[in-house]
Amino acid sequence: MSEVAAAGEVVVPVAPVVPVVNVEELKNSLAFEKGKNKVLFDEVRKLEDEFVNRTVEEFDAVISDQSREFWRGQLLSNRDAAIVALGELQVAKQGAAGADGAGRRPIHNRAIARPVPPAVVAGVGGDGLADAKAVKVRNRAHEIATAEKIPFSIAFRRAEGEISER
């Protein structure tokens, strides 16, 4: 801006030359740039919505209708953490369903449960006649269950009917 003055010399600063600019041209170029920014912003928003919708559909099994808006907000604000959290939820839900897709195994598997095998117990306890009848019902129920491949409880009911008719 100014040069070092020699002893006794006076340096006069020179004002920079400002080019004359048409104000209307500036307004038009500013409006044009704002329009371009709006178009780009709309495209970015559209792409974000498509991404969020695709991700929500991908994790549809773990996102309920009540939490859908929450997860949309999380995916927009913190995409990486939200995808990690949804992935962990999906793995946890699959783990609850079983790794092989068969579901959790019950504690008591009735499909492989076997009824008590028939035994002959006569006269144990008070009334020998009642005990003998109970043993007959149980033995007949076991025969029916094995012959017809039906649950023991159904076979027991049939055997009760048969034995009481006799």
Helices and strands as residue ranges (DSSP letters): H 23-58, H 68-77, H 79-97, H 128-148, H 152-165
